[in-house]
């Protein structure tokens, strides 16, 4: 599948992000503070959850469980289009086109020159040459991305003769269910770091793409979108297969529940407490709100897991009549979808209140 076939999906992502202004928060948190670092950490987590949940939806869809696929999709979209966007607003992620391109160049250059070569060396040292080859290949791609963004920055800053390149074409990888291809703890940790980075790049570049489009730079917007697609549908999925990220529906739900419980019980409460102590009240309020959303997600995923693991009761003959089978699994799945829909609606109300303050 080539990038052209992803146009409807990417269009939906951009349209959804346009509904959530990244500047809805009035008092951004300055870089260099612990609160800002926590915002970035949360953004990495939300971007990763989005990518993972949307891919889990592909697994559910392939198994014929469209209701579960809908649950994964709705939850993932909230993580990206609401949570990530709100965190990005407080972190002042989006700047001018020149600033956005510079940030992208910095990230891509780090991955090209430092992160992926280091990961490749670790894979070689652990006796997994195929993984080393993948990391080396990805390092090369990130070098191309950095060069493309450099040319685009020349264009927006008025360098004579500069032009914006079209960007790489994504070779979309399939979502393949299976165990991890390495058992080495360092390799698995590196894959986890890399997946979070690729998901973060996708989410950031899509916001940058919207900003470029809104400021009359369609070619820059197209470059950000093309590169984001490579990060999300090629790099992320290649790494996910190596890490054994994709399991069956039950395993995927358990993974989601674990992550959501960590965020609602540990990560976001700690971030909120730190931000409040440092005087960043809006950040503390947002972290607290997101903890509530993640609690709803955990409940929804648990209801979906119960629906999968609770068998339908047998039909019972009573005096010639046949009673209906147990409808509990269907009811539980319906409850899961209701919980997520309620969370989405509540988040929308919160945003409107903030914008009108």
TORPARO-229489 format. One record per residue (C-alpha): residue number from 0; residue in three letters; x, y, z. Coordinates in nm, 4 decimals, decimal comma. Layout:
REM TORPARO-229489
PT   i  aa     east    north       up
PT NUM ALA        X        Y        Z
...
REM end
This chain:
REM TORPARO-229489
PT   i  aa     east    north       up
PT   0 UNK   0,0000   0,0000   0,0000
PT   1 UNK   0,1368   0,3409  -0,0917
PT   2 UNK   0,0780   0,6774   0,0672
PT   3 UNK  -0,1987   0,7678  -0,1787
PT   4 UNK  -0,4239   0,4991  -0,0300
PT   5 UNK  -0,3823   0,6538   0,3144
PT   6 UNK  -0,5225   0,9917   0,2084
PT   7 UNK  -0,8707   0,9381   0,3612
PT   8 UNK  -0,7206   0,8220   0,6930
PT   9 UNK  -0,4778   1,1132   0,7107
PT  10 UNK  -0,7530   1,3554   0,6163
PT  11 UNK  -0,9621   1,2344   0,9094
PT  12 UNK  -0,6716   1,2834   1,1467
PT  13 UNK  -0,6107   1,6392   1,0263
PT  14 UNK  -0,9817   1,7248   1,0395
PT  15 UNK  -1,0091   1,5960   1,3944
PT  16 UNK  -0,7053   1,7905   1,5079
PT  17 UNK  -0,8513   2,1074   1,3563
PT  18 UNK  -1,1338   2,0773   1,6107
PT  19 UNK  -0,8901   2,1035   1,9006
PT  20 UNK  -0,6995   2,4333   1,9072
PT  21 UNK  -0,3470   2,3801   2,0363
PT  22 UNK  -0,3640   2,7313   2,1829
PT  23 UNK  -0,6747   2,6696   2,3947
PT  24 UNK  -0,4644   2,7015   2,7097
PT  25 UNK  -0,3755   3,0611   2,7934
PT  26 UNK  -0,0556   3,0091   2,9956
PT  27 UNK   0,1984   2,7765   2,8339
PT  28 UNK   0,4558   2,6082   3,0571
PT  29 UNK   0,8129   2,7269   2,9873
PT  30 UNK   1,0670   2,4753   2,8547
PT  31 UNK   1,3366   2,3619   3,0945
PT  32 UNK   1,0961   2,3084   3,3826
PT  33 UNK   1,0031   1,9716   3,5288
PT  34 UNK   0,6415   2,0403   3,4412
PT  35 UNK   0,7342   2,0945   3,0760
PT  36 UNK   0,9360   1,7717   3,0785
PT  37 UNK   0,6296   1,5933   3,2183
PT  38 UNK   0,4120   1,7410   2,9445
PT  39 UNK   0,6495   1,5978   2,6848
PT  40 UNK   0,6553   1,2599   2,8593
PT  41 UNK   0,2751   1,2551   2,8634
PT  42 UNK   0,2654   1,3509   2,4949
PT  43 UNK   0,4922   1,0591   2,4092
PT  44 UNK   0,2597   0,8286   2,6007
PT  45 UNK  -0,0568   0,9612   2,4400
PT  46 UNK   0,0929   0,9423   2,0897
PT  47 UNK   0,2073   0,5860   2,1532
PT  48 UNK  -0,1373   0,4903   2,2849
PT  49 UNK  -0,2989   0,6339   1,9715
PT  50 UNK  -0,0748   0,4383   1,7353
PT  51 UNK  -0,1065   0,1188   1,9382
PT  52 UNK  -0,4839   0,1378   1,9764
PT  53 UNK  -0,5445   0,2068   1,6097
PT  54 UNK  -0,3306  -0,0938   1,5200
PT  55 UNK  -0,5119  -0,3051   1,7799
PT  56 UNK  -0,8293  -0,2009   1,5997
PT  57 UNK  -0,6868  -0,3604   1,2845
PT  58 UNK  -0,6365  -0,6867   1,4750
PT  59 UNK  -0,9928  -0,6740   1,6099
PT  60 UNK  -1,1330  -0,5965   1,2678
PT  61 UNK  -0,9450  -0,8873   1,1110
PT  62 UNK  -1,0935  -1,1181   1,3757
PT  63 UNK  -1,4447  -1,0010   1,2881
PT  64 UNK  -1,4974  -0,8090   1,6138
PT  65 UNK  -1,6066  -0,4748   1,4726
PT  66 UNK  -1,7425  -0,3493   1,8061
PT  67 UNK  -1,4010  -0,3941   1,9673
PT  68 UNK  -1,2369  -0,2304   1,6675
PT  69 UNK  -1,4662   0,0686   1,7183
PT  70 UNK  -1,3707   0,0859   2,0862
PT  71 UNK  -0,9979   0,0842   2,0086
PT  72 UNK  -1,0475   0,3461   1,7364
PT  73 UNK  -1,2596   0,5833   1,9451
PT  74 UNK  -1,0224   0,5611   2,2405
PT  75 UNK  -0,7136   0,6060   2,0256
PT  76 UNK  -0,8591   0,9100   1,8539
PT  77 UNK  -0,9312   1,0707   2,1903
PT  78 UNK  -0,5728   1,0101   2,3002
PT  79 UNK  -0,4417   1,1892   1,9904
PT  80 UNK  -0,6984   1,4500   1,8948
PT  81 UNK  -0,7813   1,5651   2,2470
PT  82 UNK  -0,5192   1,4597   2,5011
PT  83 UNK  -0,2104   1,5037   2,2845
PT  84 UNK  -0,3387   1,8298   2,1357
PT  85 UNK  -0,4195   1,9774   2,4775
PT  86 UNK  -0,0807   1,8790   2,6176
PT  87 UNK   0,0856   2,0236   2,3075
PT  88 UNK  -0,0926   2,3533   2,3658
PT  89 UNK   0,0466   2,3884   2,7172
PT  90 UNK   0,3913   2,2781   2,6001
PT  91 UNK   0,3888   2,5353   2,3155
PT  92 UNK   0,4785   2,2603   2,0709
PT  93 UNK   0,3649   2,4467   1,7601
PT  94 UNK   0,5483   2,7624   1,6595
PT  95 UNK   0,6163   2,9318   1,3288
PT  96 UNK   0,6879   2,7180   1,0243
PT  97 UNK   1,0582   2,7934   1,0610
PT  98 UNK   1,0506   2,6940   1,4285
PT  99 UNK   0,8577   2,3761   1,3553
PT 100 UNK   1,1001   2,2751   1,0821
PT 101 UNK   1,3959   2,3473   1,3078
PT 102 UNK   1,2470   2,1302   1,5822
PT 103 UNK   1,1896   1,8516   1,3301
PT 104 UNK   1,5470   1,8792   1,1999
PT 105 UNK   1,6821   1,8543   1,5543
PT 106 UNK   1,4805   1,5412   1,6287
PT 107 UNK   1,5558   1,3698   1,2999
PT 108 UNK   1,9259   1,4510   1,3244
PT 109 UNK   1,9450   1,3019   1,6738
PT 110 UNK   1,7807   0,9807   1,5550
PT 111 UNK   2,0007   0,9690   1,2438
PT 112 UNK   2,3347   1,0335   1,4119
PT 113 UNK   2,2931   0,9084   1,7685
PT 114 UNK   1,9850   0,7116   1,8698
PT 115 UNK   1,9443   0,4584   1,5917
PT 116 UNK   2,3198   0,3981   1,5407
PT 117 UNK   2,3428   0,3307   1,9158
PT 118 UNK   2,0486   0,0930   1,9017
PT 119 UNK   2,2056  -0,0836   1,6026
PT 120 UNK   2,5291  -0,1280   1,7969
PT 121 UNK   2,3347  -0,2771   2,0892
PT 122 UNK   2,1558  -0,5194   1,8571
PT 123 UNK   2,4846  -0,6267   1,6990
PT 124 UNK   2,6441  -0,6788   2,0392
PT 125 UNK   2,3517  -0,8973   2,1485
PT 126 UNK   2,3807  -1,1157   1,8386
PT 127 UNK   2,0682  -0,9929   1,6561
PT 128 UNK   2,2033  -0,8678   1,3215
PT 129 UNK   1,8615  -0,8428   1,1555
PT 130 UNK   1,7472  -0,5931   1,4163
PT 131 UNK   2,0721  -0,4029   1,3729
PT 132 UNK   1,9948  -0,3842   1,0015
PT 133 UNK   1,6500  -0,2411   1,0742
PT 134 UNK   1,7847   0,0250   1,3080
PT 135 UNK   2,0517   0,1167   1,0523
PT 136 UNK   1,7894   0,1439   0,7799
PT 137 UNK   1,5747   0,3684   0,9987
PT 138 UNK   1,8753   0,5862   1,0777
PT 139 UNK   1,9165   0,6395   0,7048
PT 140 UNK   1,5515   0,7348   0,6651
PT 141 UNK   1,5790   0,9898   0,9445
PT 142 UNK   1,8785   1,1425   0,7703
PT 143 UNK   1,6685   1,1856   0,4575
PT 144 UNK   1,3931   1,3458   0,6649
PT 145 UNK   1,6364   1,5898   0,8250
PT 146 UNK   1,7699   1,6901   0,4824
PT 147 UNK   1,4169   1,7362   0,3450
PT 148 UNK   1,3213   1,9562   0,6363
PT 149 UNK   1,6399   2,1570   0,5904
PT 150 UNK   1,5458   2,2312   0,2294
PT 151 UNK   1,1944   2,3261   0,3383
PT 152 UNK   1,3356   2,5645   0,5993
PT 153 UNK   1,5513   2,7257   0,3316
PT 154 UNK   1,2335   2,7799   0,1315
PT 155 UNK   1,0301   2,9381   0,4115
PT 156 UNK   1,3203   3,1640   0,5102
PT 157 UNK   1,3554   3,2925   0,1545
PT 158 UNK   1,6778   3,1278   0,0400
PT 159 UNK   1,7120   3,1908  -0,3341
PT 160 UNK   1,6313   2,8855  -0,5455
PT 161 UNK   1,5115   2,6775  -0,2517
PT 162 UNK   1,2188   2,4395  -0,3016
PT 163 UNK   1,0216   2,2112  -0,0733
PT 164 UNK   1,0758   1,8402  -0,1508
PT 165 UNK   0,7823   1,6024  -0,1705
PT 166 UNK   0,9233   1,3764   0,0996
PT 167 UNK   0,9548   1,0001   0,1237
PT 168 UNK   0,6781   0,7675   0,0130
PT 169 UNK   0,5640   0,5345   0,2911
PT 170 UNK   0,5844   0,1603   0,2430
PT 171 UNK   0,2980   0,0740   0,4729
PT 172 UNK   0,3753  -0,2292   0,6867
PT 173 UNK   0,1080  -0,4814   0,7910
PT 174 UNK  -0,0006  -0,5332   1,1508
PT 175 UNK   0,1377  -0,8802   1,2260
PT 176 UNK   0,0373  -1,0628   1,5435
PT 177 UNK   0,3218  -1,2553   1,7019
PT 178 UNK   0,5789  -1,2863   1,9789
PT 179 UNK   0,8791  -1,0582   2,0088
PT 180 UNK   1,1668  -1,1440   1,7762
PT 181 UNK   1,4270  -1,0723   2,0442
PT 182 UNK   1,4431  -1,1567   2,4121
PT 183 UNK   1,7316  -0,9243   2,4911
PT 184 UNK   1,6155  -0,6647   2,7480
PT 185 UNK   1,8248  -0,3849   2,6009
PT 186 UNK   1,6864  -0,4453   2,2521
PT 187 UNK   1,3304  -0,4506   2,3847
PT 188 UNK   1,3872  -0,1280   2,5770
PT 189 UNK   1,5347   0,0328   2,2663
PT 190 UNK   1,2383  -0,0777   2,0569
PT 191 UNK   1,0014   0,0704   2,3140
PT 192 UNK   1,1886   0,4010   2,3092
PT 193 UNK   1,1923   0,4022   1,9308
PT 194 UNK   0,8190   0,3300   1,9010
PT 195 UNK   0,7374   0,6134   2,1395
PT 196 UNK   0,9622   0,8428   1,9356
PT 197 UNK   0,8056   0,7495   1,6041
PT 198 UNK   0,4536   0,7932   1,7440
PT 199 UNK   0,5505   1,1313   1,8903
PT 200 UNK   0,6971   1,2375   1,5566
PT 201 UNK   0,3759   1,1409   1,3769
PT 202 UNK   0,1551   1,3352   1,6167
PT 203 UNK   0,3819   1,6405   1,6142
PT 204 UNK   0,4244   1,6465   1,2384
PT 205 UNK   0,0490   1,6311   1,1857
PT 206 UNK   0,0087   1,9399   1,4055
PT 207 UNK   0,2928   2,1085   1,2160
PT 208 UNK   0,1213   2,0156   0,8899
PT 209 UNK  -0,1977   2,1879   1,0014
PT 210 UNK  -0,0041   2,4986   1,1057
PT 211 UNK   0,1729   2,5122   0,7690
PT 212 UNK  -0,1547   2,4748   0,5820
PT 213 UNK  -0,3191   2,7451   0,7930
PT 214 UNK  -0,0348   2,9869   0,7157
PT 215 UNK  -0,0399   2,9377   0,3397
PT 216 UNK   0,2425   2,6841   0,3034
PT 217 UNK   0,0729   2,3809   0,1413
PT 218 UNK   0,4008   2,2279   0,0209
PT 219 UNK   0,5454   2,2359   0,3720
PT 220 UNK   0,2208   2,0886   0,5030
PT 221 UNK   0,2417   1,8077   0,2478
PT 222 UNK   0,6037   1,7352   0,3458
PT 223 UNK   0,5134   1,7096   0,7142
PT 224 UNK   0,2225   1,4797   0,6298
PT 225 UNK   0,4289   1,2526   0,4044
PT 226 UNK   0,7052   1,2201   0,6633
PT 227 UNK   0,4548   1,1590   0,9431
PT 228 UNK   0,3097   0,8735   0,7415
PT 229 UNK   0,6498   0,7080   0,7103
PT 230 UNK   0,7061   0,7363   1,0853
PT 231 UNK   0,3642   0,5962   1,1758
PT 232 UNK   0,2862   0,3287   0,9185
PT 233 UNK   0,6349   0,2110   0,8263
PT 234 UNK   0,8797   0,2717   1,1109
PT 235 UNK   0,6396   0,2254   1,4038
PT 236 UNK   0,4921  -0,0948   1,2675
PT 237 UNK   0,8284  -0,2473   1,1785
PT 238 UNK   0,9455  -0,1872   1,5335
PT 239 UNK   0,6154  -0,3066   1,6813
PT 240 UNK   0,6442  -0,6422   1,5040
PT 241 UNK   0,9966  -0,6867   1,6368
PT 242 UNK   0,8781  -0,5989   1,9881
PT 243 UNK   0,5835  -0,8378   1,9736
PT 244 UNK   0,3439  -0,5509   2,0409
PT 245 UNK   0,0487  -0,7080   1,8606
PT 246 UNK  -0,1304  -0,9950   2,0318
PT 247 UNK  -0,4787  -1,1385   2,0073
PT 248 UNK  -0,7764  -0,9311   2,1202
PT 249 UNK  -0,7612  -1,0446   2,4818
PT 250 UNK  -0,3874  -0,9819   2,5104
PT 251 UNK  -0,4245  -0,6388   2,3499
PT 252 UNK  -0,7012  -0,5427   2,5922
PT 253 UNK  -0,4920  -0,6519   2,8910
PT 254 UNK  -0,2057  -0,4393   2,7603
PT 255 UNK  -0,4382  -0,1402   2,7294
PT 256 UNK  -0,5842  -0,1859   3,0771
PT 257 UNK  -0,2366  -0,2011   3,2301
PT 258 UNK  -0,1294   0,1178   3,0563
PT 259 UNK  -0,4454   0,3102   3,1382
PT 260 UNK  -0,4336   0,2076   3,5053
PT 261 UNK  -0,0722   0,3243   3,5308
PT 262 UNK  -0,1632   0,6622   3,3865
PT 263 UNK  -0,4732   0,7155   3,5986
PT 264 UNK  -0,3320   0,5825   3,9264
PT 265 UNK   0,0357   0,6779   3,9091
PT 266 UNK   0,1651   0,8916   3,6241
PT 267 UNK  -0,0924   1,1684   3,5902
PT 268 UNK  -0,1530   1,2112   3,9672
PT 269 UNK   0,2243   1,2505   4,0167
PT 270 UNK   0,2480   1,4970   3,7292
PT 271 UNK  -0,0477   1,6941   3,8668
PT 272 UNK   0,1024   1,7125   4,2160
PT 273 UNK   0,4375   1,8329   4,0801
PT 274 UNK   0,2767   2,0951   3,8548
PT 275 UNK   0,0567   2,2290   4,1358
PT 276 UNK   0,3521   2,2522   4,3731
PT 277 UNK   0,5466   2,4434   4,1064
PT 278 UNK   0,2605   2,6866   4,0530
PT 279 UNK   0,1468   2,5617   3,7112
PT 280 UNK  -0,2201   2,5320   3,7997
PT 281 UNK  -0,3486   2,4851   3,4463
PT 282 UNK  -0,1075   2,2000   3,3836
PT 283 UNK  -0,2090   2,0407   3,7136
PT 284 UNK  -0,5761   2,0718   3,6182
PT 285 UNK  -0,5134   1,9160   3,2785
PT 286 UNK  -0,3161   1,6259   3,4232
PT 287 UNK  -0,5996   1,5638   3,6686
PT 288 UNK  -0,8597   1,5717   3,3915
PT 289 UNK  -0,6621   1,3297   3,1799
PT 290 UNK  -0,6274   1,0930   3,4746
PT 291 UNK  -1,0075   1,0863   3,4882
PT 292 UNK  -1,0317   1,0122   3,1173
PT 293 UNK  -0,7828   0,7280   3,1467
PT 294 UNK  -0,9884   0,5787   3,4306
PT 295 UNK  -1,2875   0,5673   3,1955
PT 296 UNK  -1,0714   0,4060   2,9298
PT 297 UNK  -0,9557   0,1393   3,1741
PT 298 UNK  -1,3164   0,0622   3,2686
PT 299 UNK  -1,4199   0,0459   2,9041
PT 300 UNK  -1,1361  -0,1895   2,8148
PT 301 UNK  -1,2152  -0,4061   3,1179
PT 302 UNK  -1,5788  -0,4284   3,0093
PT 303 UNK  -1,4632  -0,5280   2,6610
PT 304 UNK  -1,2303  -0,7919   2,8051
PT 305 UNK  -1,5139  -0,9274   3,0194
PT 306 UNK  -1,7277  -0,9449   2,7073
PT 307 UNK  -1,4595  -1,1525   2,5353
PT 308 UNK  -1,3975  -1,3883   2,8236
PT 309 UNK  -1,7571  -1,4324   2,9456
PT 310 UNK  -1,9150  -1,7018   2,7287
PT 311 UNK  -2,2721  -1,6601   2,6123
PT 312 UNK  -2,5059  -1,8788   2,8143
PT 313 UNK  -2,6736  -2,1721   2,6469
PT 314 UNK  -3,0314  -2,1571   2,5249
PT 315 UNK  -3,2717  -2,3243   2,7644
PT 316 UNK  -3,5885  -2,5091   2,6730
PT 317 UNK  -3,8715  -2,4324   2,9173
PT 318 UNK  -4,2067  -2,5895   2,8492
PT 319 UNK  -4,1602  -2,5869   2,4756
PT 320 UNK  -4,0264  -2,2288   2,4707
PT 321 UNK  -3,6597  -2,1474   2,4045
PT 322 UNK  -3,5079  -1,8781   2,6233
PT 323 UNK  -3,2622  -1,6337   2,4666
PT 324 UNK  -2,8922  -1,6931   2,5319
PT 325 UNK  -2,7119  -1,4826   2,7881
PT 326 UNK  -2,6743  -1,1314   2,6445
PT 327 UNK  -2,4152  -1,0195   2,8994
PT 328 UNK  -2,1183  -1,0080   2,6546
PT 329 UNK  -2,3077  -0,7806   2,4169
PT 330 UNK  -2,4187  -0,5612   2,7057
PT 331 UNK  -2,0623  -0,5344   2,8336
PT 332 UNK  -1,9313  -0,4299   2,4925
PT 333 UNK  -2,2086  -0,1727   2,4631
PT 334 UNK  -2,1106  -0,0408   2,8062
PT 335 UNK  -1,7499  -0,0067   2,6935
PT 336 UNK  -1,8496   0,2051   2,3952
PT 337 UNK  -2,0793   0,4188   2,6119
PT 338 UNK  -1,7967   0,4843   2,8597
PT 339 UNK  -1,5621   0,6049   2,5870
PT 340 UNK  -1,8318   0,8161   2,4215
PT 341 UNK  -1,9056   0,9777   2,7576
PT 342 UNK  -1,5382   1,0576   2,8016
PT 343 UNK  -1,5185   1,2155   2,4572
PT 344 UNK  -1,8280   1,4279   2,5247
PT 345 UNK  -1,6926   1,5404   2,8628
PT 346 UNK  -1,3589   1,6364   2,7102
PT 347 UNK  -1,5410   1,8456   2,4504
PT 348 UNK  -1,7275   2,0347   2,7224
PT 349 UNK  -1,4017   2,0985   2,9095
PT 350 UNK  -1,2378   2,2390   2,5963
PT 351 UNK  -1,5253   2,4750   2,5262
PT 352 UNK  -1,5093   2,6040   2,8844
PT 353 UNK  -1,1355   2,6684   2,8568
PT 354 UNK  -1,1646   2,8477   2,5230
PT 355 UNK  -1,4357   3,0802   2,6554
PT 356 UNK  -1,2499   3,1684   2,9791
REM end
